[in-house]
Structure formats: C-alpha cells, structure tokens
Amino acid sequence: MKMVARRALGLALAIGVGGMALEPAAAQRNKKEAKAEGFTPKLSKEFRAAAQPVQKALEAKDFAAAQAAMPALQAAATEPDDKFYLGQFKLQTGLGLNDKAMQQQAIVDILDSGSAGAAPELGKFAFYAGQFAYQAKDYPGAIQRLTQAKQAGYAPTGADGQPTRDVDLMLAEAHFRSNRTAEGLAILEQAIQAEKAAGRKAPADWYSRAASVAYQGQMMPEVAKWTRLQILDYPTPENWRSALVIYGDSQKMDDQTSLDLMRLRRTAGALSGERDYYEYALLADKVGLPGEAKAVVDEGLAKGSFDKSSKAINEIGTLAGSRVAEDRGSLPAAEKSAANAANGRIALSTGDAYFGYGNYAKAVEMYRLAQQKGGVDANIVNLRLGMALARTGQKDEARQAFAQVTTGQRAELAKFWTLWLDSAA
C-alpha cells in the first residue's frame, strides 16, 4: 500500500526558476518592486559576472554548457543571496538534464544559503528536499527536512487546487521506515484530525497503514485503536472483518473470549466463507451451546457462504442439531436453579444459552440475575449483558453495560461493541 504521494519532481517544482535573469539593477527587480516584496538581493560583483554565461546557456536551453559553467559560478558565490541564486541556477540546470542528484543538491544549497525567503517559500524548498531524501531512502534526512516544511506551514496543493497532507504522510512514512512507529502514528493521527477539521474524511488506506505498522511493531493497543478508527469512518462489513480478524490474531484468547469475538463478528456481518462459519460453529458447540452452533451453520447456508455439500461444517450442524431439543427443553429448569443458586454462575450460563437461541430478552434477564447473585466475573457479565441489550435495541443501556467492562481483552471487545452501536445508529 502506497500512502505517500509519488510526484514527478520536475513537474511539481513550481519555484519560479525558468527564465531567471540577473541584471545589474537587482536581478530584474526594480527598487520599488523589491521593497514591496520585502526582498532586495545582495549579489556580489563576481557572482553577477560569473552568472552571465550560465544565464545565457539556460536561455538557449543548452544545459550542458550551463553545467560546464557551474563550477566558476559556485566559486564566485560568497554572499547568502549568491548561494540562493546559485541553487536556483543549479536547479534549472538539473531539471533540464533530468539529473536528480543535481536537483537535490540545488534544493539543499538553496535551503543552506540562509536566503530562502519567508516561511511558505522556505517550507516549499524544505518539502522538496525532504522528498528527495525520502526517495533516496535517507529517512533521517527526510524527517529533518519534512519537519522543517511542516513547521513553516507548507502544504502542497492537489489537482483540485486544495491543500494536501503530503508533508504529513511522507513524514509519517519516514518515521515508520526509521522504526519510529509511535512518532509516525502520532503524525498520521494529526493529519486525519486536520482532514476532519476541514470537513473531509481521510482515505481508508491511512487507517489500514497505521494498523499494519502497529501490528508489525507488536503495538497491540494501537492495532485495536486504529482498526476502530477505520471502522468509525468506514463501517463496511469488510472493514469490520479485517479489524476483528487482526485484533483476534494479535491476542491469545480462551474459548469464551473467542466466542464473544465471534458473536460481534456475526452481529457486524463480518463472517465470510466456510472457514469463519466453521470456526464459530465448532467453538459454540465446544463450549456447550448447540443452539448457537446450529444457528450459525444454518445462517451460513442461507447466505450461500459455503457449499451445501461441505462435509465438515454440515457434520457440526447435524451433531449440534441433534442436541437442540433436549438443550432448549432444559432451560426452564435452569432458570429455576439460577434463581435459587447461591451465586450467579447458573444464571450466566443460562443467559448464554438464551443468547445462542436468539432470545435476547431472556438473556438480559439472566445476565441481570447473575449480576445480582455475584460470584462471577463482572467483565464477562457486563459484556454479555451489553451484547444482549444491543441486540434488543436498547442502545443506551448497552453502552452503560459496556462502560463497566474495564480490564483485559473484554475491555477492548466492549469498545468494539460500542463502536458497532455508534455505527449502526
């Protein structure tokens, strides 16, 4: 994925180097214009003399001759403005010869001259110097120059004439490639916030790039954060699946937590293909929820997510289905046992069964009973209560339950569920 814009430098350099002449009276600027622009170049007599053959060669588009005369011009450049114009001449020559090294050195000469003008113009030169360094894989140099451009407030414009975030994107990438991932992520997040402040939505690949580098750096909280941010702006089933698969792969989950993740994937429409349905059904059956296992298989078949002749998943559906009647019939007795129990464990497991059968109202009742009885993990009960409330459409109550999930992997799942509530609003 290419997040950084790749521009042809020769096409993008609108720095005003073409047709430049250095006449004795302040280089084509009369005193009135120079004063109005706040700039009166101080050029040495030796530099003016050495510039004449270079200028004539450039006017004739004889770039080889300009290059041949460049050493004398460089030797004559003693004043800051001499060095600034030397860089301009060198840049025009480098563009004419398509000499990238000369172009890069010209930009550096302009910046180092100390006469690169006001902040916007300085920022423009710094941006192109940073781009050259980036393309040369000199990432520390790119960071230095692009930071200079950013501090100067420079922003390149796109084809529509609007400012772009190319400085930020390239700066973030330079940090990523320098193994400074945290700094790069912070810059990228600033760019996204700036886009939102301007009334625009950042491209989806900015989020996926951030999640990718965070994953590569084993920064798992950042992985979860960036996948959630992507879903917030792009809540598609594909993005939900990508985010939850990445998050799941980054964690070591027990069966019950994996089940909670699968339930969210199902709710968000983020199950795709036989493997997803098979793993979900197998897991539900393993933890003793045949009704949920059978429902998942039936749902996948109805959606055409896998072939009806698939042996493995149909075997799970058949096996789970054979236990559904007995399991469902046991639930009224389980409710009575839960009411009389000393703790909330039976209520919790009964709520899970009702959830699996899609009876979310009954699941809410059992989870609340489990809360009252106690003796169970509050994070599990609150997460599943929130899930059941969400499925019944009680969004505010669901958010309150999710907010009570404060530790461990389920805290991240609660944030994903809350995001689903927000995206489904």
Backbone torsions as a table, in degrees:
resi	resn	phi	psi	omega
1	MET	NA	130.0	-179.7
2	LYS	-105.6	106.0	179.3
3	MET	-87.3	-27.6	-175.0
4	VAL	-86.9	132.3	177.2
5	ALA	-66.5	135.2	-179.6
6	ARG	-109.9	97.5	-179.9
7	ARG	-100.6	148.1	171.3
8	ALA	-75.9	117.1	-172.2
9	LEU	-60.3	-38.5	-178.6
10	GLY	-62.7	-27.2	179.3
11	LEU	-86.5	-28.0	-172.3
12	ALA	-90.6	-16.7	-175.1
13	LEU	-78.1	92.6	176.8
14	ALA	-101.7	64.3	-173.1
15	ILE	-99.8	-7.2	176.7
16	GLY	81.5	46.9	-179.2
17	VAL	-100.6	-14.4	-175.7
18	GLY	-71.4	139.2	174.3
19	GLY	66.1	22.0	-177.4
20	MET	-74.6	133.9	178.9
21	ALA	-127.2	148.1	179.2
22	LEU	-116.1	89.5	177.0
23	GLU	-88.1	156.0	-177.4
24	PRO	-53.6	-33.7	-176.6
25	ALA	-85.4	68.7	172.7
26	ALA	63.3	40.5	168.6
27	ALA	55.5	63.5	177.5
28	GLN	66.2	10.2	178.4
29	ARG	-116.5	120.4	175.3
30	ASN	-77.4	167.5	-172.3
31	LYS	-61.5	-35.0	-179.4
32	LYS	-66.2	-44.9	179.4
33	GLU	-64.4	-43.2	-178.2
34	ALA	-61.2	-41.5	180.0
35	LYS	-66.5	-41.5	179.8
36	ALA	-62.7	-36.1	-179.2
37	GLU	-85.8	-6.0	-179.9
38	GLY	71.4	24.6	-176.1
39	PHE	-141.1	122.2	173.4
40	THR	-128.4	100.8	-175.1
41	PRO	-63.7	139.4	175.9
42	LYS	-107.0	101.3	-175.2
43	LEU	-112.6	133.1	179.3
44	SER	-71.2	154.7	178.5
45	LYS	-61.5	-38.9	-179.2
46	GLU	-64.9	-38.6	-179.3
47	PHE	-68.2	-41.2	179.4
48	ARG	-59.5	-41.7	-178.7
49	ALA	-66.8	-43.6	-178.5
50	ALA	-70.9	-20.5	-178.2
51	ALA	-77.4	-22.1	-173.7
52	GLN	-60.0	-50.2	179.6
53	PRO	-64.3	-32.9	177.7
54	VAL	-66.7	-43.7	-179.6
55	GLN	-62.1	-44.8	-179.8
56	LYS	-63.9	-40.6	179.5
57	ALA	-63.2	-40.3	-179.7
58	LEU	-68.7	-38.7	177.5
59	GLU	-62.7	-31.8	178.9
60	ALA	-88.8	1.9	-177.1
61	LYS	58.5	29.5	175.3
62	ASP	-95.5	80.4	-171.8
63	PHE	-70.4	-28.0	176.9
64	ALA	-65.4	-41.8	178.2
65	ALA	-65.5	-38.6	177.9
66	ALA	-61.9	-40.9	179.3
67	GLN	-65.2	-39.0	-179.7
68	ALA	-65.2	-32.7	-179.0
69	ALA	-86.2	-4.5	-173.5
70	MET	-67.8	-37.5	-179.8
71	PRO	-59.2	-39.9	178.7
72	ALA	-65.7	-39.0	178.8
73	LEU	-66.0	-40.2	179.6
74	GLN	-65.2	-39.1	179.5
75	ALA	-65.3	-27.7	-177.5
76	ALA	-86.7	-11.0	-175.5
77	ALA	-81.1	104.0	-178.8
78	THR	-116.6	-34.0	179.5
79	GLU	-83.7	154.2	176.7
80	PRO	-54.2	-41.3	179.8
81	ASP	-70.5	-31.0	173.2
82	ASP	-57.6	-47.7	-176.1
83	LYS	-68.3	-33.2	176.6
84	PHE	-63.2	-49.1	-179.6
85	TYR	-70.7	-30.4	173.5
86	LEU	-58.3	-45.3	177.8
87	GLY	-62.0	-38.6	178.3
88	GLN	-63.0	-46.7	178.2
89	PHE	-62.7	-42.7	-179.5
90	LYS	-64.1	-37.6	179.0
91	LEU	-65.0	-45.8	179.4
92	GLN	-62.4	-38.3	177.8
93	THR	-65.7	-44.7	179.6
94	GLY	-62.8	-37.2	176.8
95	LEU	-66.0	-41.8	-180.0
96	GLY	-65.0	-34.5	-179.6
97	LEU	-90.8	-3.9	-175.0
98	ASN	55.6	40.7	-178.7
99	ASP	-99.9	99.7	-175.5
100	LYS	-63.8	-38.7	-179.6
101	ALA	-62.9	-40.5	178.8
102	MET	-67.4	-39.9	178.5
103	GLN	-61.2	-45.1	-179.5
104	GLN	-62.3	-46.0	179.9
105	GLN	-63.8	-35.6	179.0
106	ALA	-61.9	-45.1	179.5
107	ILE	-62.7	-42.9	178.6
108	VAL	-62.3	-41.6	178.4
109	ASP	-60.8	-41.6	-179.9
110	ILE	-62.3	-46.6	-179.5
111	LEU	-65.1	-41.6	-176.7
112	ASP	-78.0	-8.5	-178.6
113	SER	-68.1	-25.8	-175.1
114	GLY	80.0	10.3	-177.5
115	SER	-131.1	35.5	-174.4
116	ALA	-84.0	7.5	173.1
117	GLY	92.4	-162.9	-177.5
118	ALA	-73.7	173.4	-173.1
119	ALA	-53.8	-48.3	-178.5
120	PRO	-59.9	-43.8	-179.7
121	GLU	-67.3	-41.0	176.4
122	LEU	-60.1	-42.1	179.3
123	GLY	-62.9	-37.0	179.0
124	LYS	-63.6	-47.4	178.6
125	PHE	-62.6	-41.7	-179.3
126	ALA	-63.9	-37.1	178.7
127	PHE	-61.6	-47.5	-178.7
128	TYR	-68.5	-33.3	174.9
129	ALA	-64.5	-41.0	177.4
130	GLY	-64.7	-38.8	178.6
131	GLN	-64.7	-42.9	176.5
132	PHE	-58.9	-46.4	-178.9
133	ALA	-63.0	-40.3	179.8
134	TYR	-62.7	-46.2	-179.3
135	GLN	-64.5	-27.9	177.4
136	ALA	-86.5	4.0	-178.9
137	LYS	64.1	23.8	172.9
138	ASP	-91.4	77.7	-171.4
139	TYR	-69.4	-37.3	173.6
140	PRO	-60.8	-41.2	177.3
141	GLY	-64.7	-38.8	178.3
142	ALA	-63.3	-42.9	179.4
143	ILE	-61.2	-42.5	-179.7
144	GLN	-61.0	-49.9	-175.1
145	ARG	-73.3	-39.8	-179.3
146	LEU	-69.1	-33.9	174.5
147	THR	-64.4	-39.4	176.5
148	GLN	-61.6	-42.9	178.9
149	ALA	-64.1	-42.2	-179.6
150	LYS	-64.7	-43.5	179.9
151	GLN	-65.7	-27.8	177.7
152	ALA	-80.4	-5.3	178.2
153	GLY	79.0	21.1	-177.6
154	TYR	-81.7	137.3	175.4
155	ALA	-139.7	117.7	175.8
156	PRO	-62.5	157.8	177.6
157	THR	-106.3	149.1	178.9
158	GLY	-89.0	-172.0	-179.1
159	ALA	-62.8	-26.4	179.5
160	ASP	-86.3	2.9	179.6
161	GLY	82.0	1.0	-179.3
162	GLN	-92.1	149.2	178.1
163	PRO	-60.7	144.2	176.9
164	THR	-110.4	173.2	177.2
165	ARG	-104.0	27.3	-175.0
166	ASP	-59.9	-35.4	178.8
167	VAL	-62.4	-47.9	-178.7
168	ASP	-64.4	-42.5	-176.9
169	LEU	-65.1	-45.1	179.9
170	MET	-68.4	-36.1	178.6
171	LEU	-65.7	-42.0	177.4
172	ALA	-62.1	-44.7	-179.7
173	GLU	-63.2	-39.5	178.7
174	ALA	-61.6	-38.1	176.3
175	HIS	-67.0	-43.3	179.2
176	PHE	-57.9	-43.6	-175.8
177	ARG	-78.0	-7.0	174.8
178	SER	-102.8	12.1	-178.2
179	ASN	60.4	33.9	175.0
180	ARG	-115.3	62.2	-169.6
181	THR	-63.6	-43.7	-177.4
182	ALA	-59.6	-42.9	179.1
183	GLU	-65.4	-40.9	179.2
184	GLY	-64.0	-40.9	178.7
185	LEU	-63.7	-38.5	179.0
186	ALA	-64.1	-40.6	178.9
187	ILE	-66.4	-41.8	-179.6
188	LEU	-65.8	-38.3	178.0
189	GLU	-65.2	-37.7	176.0
190	GLN	-61.7	-40.1	179.5
191	ALA	-63.7	-40.8	179.1
192	ILE	-65.5	-42.3	178.6
193	GLN	-63.7	-37.4	178.1
194	ALA	-65.7	-39.1	177.1
195	GLU	-62.8	-43.6	179.9
196	LYS	-64.7	-39.2	178.8
197	ALA	-63.7	-27.8	178.8
198	ALA	-87.8	4.0	177.9
199	GLY	82.5	20.3	179.6
200	ARG	-120.5	158.7	177.6
201	LYS	-103.3	130.1	180.0
202	ALA	-65.8	147.0	178.4
203	PRO	-59.3	148.9	-177.2
204	ALA	-61.6	-33.0	-175.7
205	ASP	-70.3	-16.8	173.8
206	TRP	-64.4	-42.5	-179.9
207	TYR	-68.7	-44.8	-178.2
208	SER	-66.0	-34.0	176.7
209	ARG	-65.1	-44.0	179.6
210	ALA	-62.0	-45.4	179.5
211	ALA	-62.8	-37.4	-178.5
212	SER	-65.0	-48.3	-177.9
213	VAL	-69.8	-32.9	176.6
214	ALA	-65.2	-40.0	178.6
215	TYR	-65.1	-43.5	178.9
216	GLN	-61.8	-33.5	179.8
217	GLY	-88.0	6.9	179.8
218	GLN	57.1	34.8	177.9
219	MET	-97.5	75.0	-168.2
220	MET	-63.5	-38.7	174.4
221	PRO	-60.2	-35.8	177.6
222	GLU	-69.8	-35.0	176.6
223	VAL	-58.5	-50.7	-179.6
224	ALA	-61.7	-41.7	-179.5
225	LYS	-60.8	-47.7	-174.2
226	TRP	-74.0	-33.1	176.1
227	THR	-68.6	-35.3	176.1
228	ARG	-66.4	-41.2	178.5
229	LEU	-61.5	-38.6	178.5
230	GLN	-64.3	-43.9	179.7
231	ILE	-63.3	-36.3	-178.5
232	LEU	-57.7	-40.6	179.9
233	ASP	-92.5	-26.9	-177.2
234	TYR	-133.4	74.5	-175.0
235	PRO	-81.3	54.1	178.5
236	THR	-85.9	155.6	175.9
237	PRO	-56.4	-37.1	179.7
238	GLU	-63.4	-43.4	179.2
239	ASN	-69.6	-35.9	175.0
240	TRP	-61.0	-46.0	-178.8
241	ARG	-62.8	-46.7	-179.6
242	SER	-58.8	-46.0	-177.7
243	ALA	-63.1	-45.2	-175.5
244	LEU	-75.9	-31.7	174.9
245	VAL	-66.7	-45.1	178.8
246	ILE	-60.6	-45.4	179.9
247	TYR	-63.5	-45.2	-179.8
248	GLY	-62.0	-41.4	-179.7
249	ASP	-66.9	-24.1	-178.0
250	SER	-85.3	-3.2	-175.0
251	GLN	-120.4	155.6	168.1
252	LYS	-104.7	103.4	-173.8
253	MET	-108.5	145.6	170.7
254	ASP	-78.4	174.8	-174.6
255	ASP	-61.8	-40.6	-177.4
256	GLN	-66.8	-40.3	178.1
257	THR	-69.0	-39.4	176.5
258	SER	-60.9	-37.1	177.5
259	LEU	-63.2	-42.9	178.1
260	ASP	-61.0	-38.7	177.7
261	LEU	-65.5	-43.7	179.4
262	MET	-63.3	-36.7	177.9
263	ARG	-63.5	-38.3	176.5
264	LEU	-66.9	-43.1	178.8
265	ARG	-59.0	-41.8	178.5
266	ARG	-63.9	-45.2	-179.1
267	THR	-61.7	-38.7	-177.5
268	ALA	-84.9	3.7	-178.1
269	GLY	69.9	29.7	-173.1
270	ALA	-106.0	24.5	170.5
271	LEU	-99.6	134.1	-175.6
272	SER	-146.8	120.1	175.1
273	GLY	86.6	167.7	-175.0
274	GLU	-60.7	-39.7	-175.4
275	ARG	-60.9	-44.7	-179.5
276	ASP	-60.4	-48.2	-178.3
277	TYR	-67.5	-37.3	179.0
278	TYR	-63.6	-48.0	-178.8
279	GLU	-63.0	-40.3	179.3
280	TYR	-65.0	-50.6	-177.8
281	ALA	-62.2	-41.8	179.5
282	LEU	-62.0	-41.9	-179.6
283	LEU	-66.8	-45.4	180.0
284	ALA	-61.8	-41.9	178.7
285	ASP	-65.7	-38.0	-178.1
286	LYS	-63.0	-37.7	-177.4
287	VAL	-89.9	8.4	173.6
288	GLY	88.3	32.1	178.6
289	LEU	-122.1	73.8	-176.9
290	PRO	-63.7	-32.7	179.2
291	GLY	-62.6	-41.8	179.0
292	GLU	-69.3	-40.8	178.2
293	ALA	-59.6	-46.5	179.7
294	LYS	-64.7	-40.1	-179.3
295	ALA	-64.1	-38.3	179.9
296	VAL	-66.4	-44.3	178.4
297	VAL	-62.1	-45.3	-179.5
298	ASP	-62.6	-39.2	179.7
299	GLU	-64.4	-45.5	179.0
300	GLY	-61.7	-40.4	177.5
301	LEU	-63.6	-43.7	-178.7
302	ALA	-63.6	-33.9	-179.6
303	LYS	-84.1	-8.1	-176.9
304	GLY	72.0	27.4	-177.3
305	SER	-75.1	-15.7	175.6
306	PHE	-154.4	162.9	-176.1
307	ASP	-70.3	139.6	-178.9
308	LYS	-63.7	-21.4	-179.0
309	SER	-88.6	1.6	-179.8
310	SER	-61.5	119.3	-172.6
311	LYS	-71.5	-49.3	-171.8
312	ALA	-60.7	-50.6	-175.4
313	ILE	-72.7	-32.6	177.2
314	ASN	-67.2	-32.8	176.9
315	GLU	-63.6	-40.2	177.6
316	ILE	-64.4	-45.2	179.9
317	GLY	-60.4	-41.8	-179.9
318	THR	-67.4	-44.9	-179.4
319	LEU	-63.7	-46.9	179.4
320	ALA	-64.5	-41.4	-179.1
321	GLY	-60.7	-31.7	-179.3
322	SER	-68.7	-15.8	-178.2
323	ARG	-106.3	-3.8	-173.8
324	VAL	-63.7	-47.5	-175.3
325	ALA	-59.3	-47.3	-179.7
326	GLU	-65.0	-41.9	-178.2
327	ASP	-65.1	-46.4	-179.2
328	ARG	-64.5	-37.9	-179.4
329	GLY	-67.2	-21.0	-179.1
330	SER	-83.0	-9.2	-172.0
331	LEU	-67.7	-41.0	177.8
332	PRO	-58.3	-40.9	178.2
333	ALA	-66.8	-36.0	178.4
334	ALA	-64.1	-35.5	177.1
335	GLU	-62.2	-44.9	179.7
336	LYS	-63.3	-41.0	178.7
337	SER	-64.0	-39.2	179.8
338	ALA	-62.6	-39.7	-178.9
339	ALA	-66.6	-31.2	-176.6
340	ASN	-95.9	-5.9	-174.7
341	ALA	-72.5	156.8	-179.8
342	ALA	-78.2	-19.0	179.2
343	ASN	-139.3	-177.6	-173.0
344	GLY	-93.8	12.7	-174.9
345	ARG	-65.8	-45.0	180.0
346	ILE	-66.5	-38.2	178.2
347	ALA	-62.0	-39.7	179.6
348	LEU	-64.5	-48.6	-178.6
349	SER	-66.6	-33.8	177.8
350	THR	-69.0	-40.0	175.4
351	GLY	-60.9	-39.9	177.5
352	ASP	-60.7	-42.0	179.9
353	ALA	-63.8	-46.6	178.9
354	TYR	-61.6	-39.8	177.3
355	PHE	-58.9	-44.8	-178.8
356	GLY	-62.0	-31.2	178.6
357	TYR	-85.2	-1.7	179.1
358	GLY	83.3	9.5	177.4
359	ASN	-92.9	77.8	-171.4
360	TYR	-71.1	-30.3	178.3
361	ALA	-64.0	-43.3	177.1
362	LYS	-66.0	-37.5	178.5
363	ALA	-60.9	-42.6	177.6
364	VAL	-58.6	-45.3	-179.7
365	GLU	-59.2	-44.2	-178.6
366	MET	-70.4	-39.4	179.7
367	TYR	-66.1	-36.6	177.4
368	ARG	-67.0	-36.5	176.4
369	LEU	-64.6	-40.5	177.3
370	ALA	-60.6	-38.6	176.1
371	GLN	-61.9	-45.1	-177.7
372	GLN	-64.6	-41.4	-177.7
373	LYS	-72.2	-35.7	-179.1
374	GLY	76.1	-170.2	-179.8
375	GLY	76.8	14.2	179.1
376	VAL	-130.8	162.7	179.9
377	ASP	-67.4	117.0	-176.7
378	ALA	-62.7	-33.4	179.2
379	ASN	-64.7	-40.8	179.0
380	ILE	-65.1	-48.5	-177.0
381	VAL	-62.8	-45.7	-178.2
382	ASN	-65.6	-40.0	178.6
383	LEU	-62.5	-47.7	-176.3
384	ARG	-72.6	-31.6	172.6
385	LEU	-62.2	-46.0	177.8
386	GLY	-60.4	-40.1	178.9
387	MET	-62.0	-45.9	-179.5
388	ALA	-65.9	-41.9	177.3
389	LEU	-62.2	-39.9	178.8
390	ALA	-62.3	-40.9	-178.8
391	ARG	-71.3	-20.3	175.4
392	THR	-91.5	-0.8	178.3
393	GLY	87.4	7.8	178.9
394	GLN	-89.5	76.0	-168.1
395	LYS	-68.7	-42.2	-178.6
396	ASP	-65.4	-42.6	177.9
397	GLU	-65.2	-36.6	178.2
398	ALA	-63.8	-43.7	179.1
399	ARG	-60.3	-39.9	179.6
400	GLN	-63.6	-40.2	178.8
401	ALA	-66.6	-43.9	-179.7
402	PHE	-63.1	-34.2	-179.5
403	ALA	-65.4	-19.6	179.8
404	GLN	-85.1	-5.2	178.7
405	VAL	-90.8	105.1	-166.1
406	THR	-117.1	-10.8	-175.7
407	THR	-134.6	156.6	172.0
408	GLY	73.3	-167.5	-176.9
409	GLN	-64.0	-32.0	-178.5
410	ARG	-68.7	-24.1	175.3
411	ALA	-63.5	-40.2	176.3
412	GLU	-67.5	-40.7	178.2
413	LEU	-62.7	-38.1	177.9
414	ALA	-61.4	-37.8	177.8
415	LYS	-66.0	-40.5	176.6
416	PHE	-63.4	-41.8	178.8
417	TRP	-64.1	-40.3	177.6
418	THR	-62.7	-38.9	176.5
419	LEU	-62.5	-40.7	178.0
420	TRP	-61.2	-41.5	176.5
421	LEU	-59.3	-43.2	-178.7
422	ASP	-67.2	-41.0	-177.3
423	SER	-74.1	-23.2	-179.6
424	ALA	-91.0	0.6	-176.6
425	ALA	-68.0	NA	NA
